[in-house]
Amino acid sequence: MNDYTNKYYIEIVQRLSNGQSLNYYSKDKVAINDLKYYLFRCGYKPFIIDNYPNLLENKEALLEALFYEMNLFDMYDLNWDSLSEGLEKQISNVTHDHLILFSNRNKLKKIESEIEVLTEVVNEVNSNNTFKYKIVIGE
């Protein structure tokens, strides 16, 4: 098994363990797919959202990417309430934190306000559960 351990990955995991729901990392120092595997080995369930084939240019594209990349099949509509219900149902049956990964903050410029709403939804879902969602974005 590959060992992706380096000081940048270790630092990310330390920041994730401090309880914040939104974390950033240096995208120049960390390859997103390697980070995904490392985080999985550390006991997280990571989902790379901007691997989705369509550009994340608006709320609908973001919600659709979350739906497909996170397998949120309990999410029936592309709206924040439905996302909240899907996330709530998914996290209530697990034994580890889930990570919502974005490889590059610059790709999210058009949807900065939607990322803020996503963070609010995640915080609300987290308040009801032992295991948490965390958002990780490459800067």
C-alpha positions as CSV (number, residue, x, y, z in Angstrom):
1,M,0.0,0.0,0.0
2,N,1.3,3.5,-0.9
3,D,2.3,5.7,2.0
4,Y,1.2,9.3,1.2
5,T,2.3,10.6,4.6
6,N,4.0,13.9,4.4
7,K,3.9,17.0,6.6
8,Y,1.1,18.7,4.5
9,Y,-1.3,15.7,4.8
10,I,-0.6,15.3,8.5
11,E,-1.3,19.0,9.0
12,I,-4.6,18.7,7.1
13,V,-5.7,15.8,9.4
14,Q,-4.7,17.7,12.5
15,R,-6.8,20.7,11.4
16,L,-9.7,18.3,10.5
17,S,-9.6,16.9,14.0
18,N,-10.0,20.4,15.6
19,G,-13.7,20.4,14.8
20,Q,-14.0,23.1,12.2
21,S,-16.4,22.3,9.4
22,L,-14.5,24.3,6.7
23,N,-10.8,23.8,6.1
24,Y,-8.3,24.9,3.4
25,Y,-5.1,23.3,2.2
26,S,-2.3,24.3,-0.2
27,K,-3.3,22.8,-3.5
28,D,0.3,23.4,-4.7
29,K,1.7,21.0,-2.1
30,V,-1.0,18.3,-2.2
31,A,-2.4,16.2,-5.1
32,I,-6.2,15.8,-4.5
33,N,-6.4,12.1,-5.4
34,D,-3.4,11.3,-3.2
35,L,-5.1,13.3,-0.4
36,K,-8.3,11.4,-0.9
37,Y,-6.6,8.1,-0.4
38,Y,-4.6,9.3,2.6
39,L,-7.7,10.7,4.2
40,F,-9.5,7.4,3.6
41,R,-6.7,5.6,5.4
42,C,-7.0,8.0,8.3
43,G,-10.6,7.0,8.8
44,Y,-12.5,9.6,6.8
45,K,-14.9,9.1,3.9
46,P,-13.8,11.7,1.3
47,F,-15.8,12.8,-1.8
48,I,-14.1,14.9,-4.5
49,I,-17.0,17.1,-5.7
50,D,-15.3,19.1,-8.5
51,N,-14.4,15.8,-10.3
52,Y,-17.9,16.1,-11.6
53,P,-17.8,16.6,-15.4
54,N,-19.8,19.8,-15.5
55,L,-18.5,23.2,-14.3
56,L,-19.7,24.3,-10.9
57,E,-21.0,27.6,-12.2
58,N,-24.3,27.9,-10.2
59,K,-26.3,26.4,-7.4
60,E,-27.9,23.7,-9.5
61,A,-24.6,22.5,-10.8
62,L,-23.2,22.4,-7.3
63,L,-26.2,20.5,-5.9
64,E,-26.1,18.1,-8.8
65,A,-22.4,17.4,-8.3
66,L,-23.0,16.8,-4.6
67,F,-25.9,14.5,-5.4
68,Y,-23.9,12.3,-7.8
69,E,-20.4,12.4,-6.2
70,M,-21.8,11.7,-2.7
71,N,-24.4,9.2,-3.8
72,L,-27.2,11.2,-2.1
73,F,-30.0,9.1,-3.6
74,D,-32.3,10.3,-0.8
75,M,-32.0,13.8,-2.2
76,Y,-35.1,14.3,-4.4
77,D,-34.8,17.9,-5.6
78,L,-31.9,20.2,-6.3
79,N,-32.5,22.5,-3.3
80,W,-30.8,23.1,0.0
81,D,-33.6,21.5,2.1
82,S,-33.3,18.3,0.1
83,L,-29.5,18.4,0.4
84,S,-29.9,18.8,4.1
85,E,-32.2,15.8,4.3
86,G,-29.9,13.6,2.2
87,L,-26.8,14.5,4.2
88,E,-28.7,13.9,7.4
89,K,-29.8,10.5,6.3
90,Q,-26.4,9.5,5.0
91,I,-24.4,10.5,8.1
92,S,-26.8,9.0,10.6
93,N,-25.8,5.5,9.6
94,V,-22.0,5.8,9.6
95,T,-19.1,5.4,12.0
96,H,-16.7,8.1,10.6
97,D,-16.6,11.7,9.4
98,H,-17.4,12.5,5.7
99,L,-15.3,15.0,3.8
100,I,-16.6,17.2,1.0
101,L,-13.4,17.9,-1.0
102,F,-12.8,20.6,-3.6
103,S,-9.5,20.6,-5.4
104,N,-9.2,24.3,-6.2
105,R,-10.8,27.4,-4.6
106,N,-10.4,29.3,-7.9
107,K,-12.9,27.0,-9.6
108,L,-15.5,28.0,-7.0
109,K,-15.3,31.8,-7.6
110,K,-18.7,31.9,-9.3
111,I,-20.4,30.0,-6.5
112,E,-18.8,31.5,-3.4
113,S,-22.2,32.4,-1.9
114,E,-23.4,28.8,-2.5
115,I,-20.3,27.5,-0.7
116,E,-21.3,29.7,2.2
117,V,-24.8,28.2,2.2
118,L,-23.3,24.7,1.9
119,T,-21.2,25.4,5.0
120,E,-24.4,26.5,6.8
121,V,-26.2,23.4,5.8
122,V,-23.3,21.2,6.9
123,N,-23.1,23.0,10.2
124,E,-26.8,22.4,10.8
125,V,-26.5,18.7,9.9
126,N,-23.4,18.4,12.1
127,S,-25.3,19.8,15.1
128,N,-27.6,16.7,15.1
129,N,-25.0,14.0,14.6
130,T,-22.0,12.4,16.3
131,F,-20.1,11.9,13.1
132,K,-19.6,15.1,11.0
133,Y,-19.3,16.5,7.5
134,K,-16.3,18.7,6.8
135,I,-15.6,20.8,3.8
136,V,-12.0,20.9,2.5
137,I,-10.9,23.3,-0.2
138,G,-7.6,23.7,-2.0
139,E,-6.3,27.3,-2.0
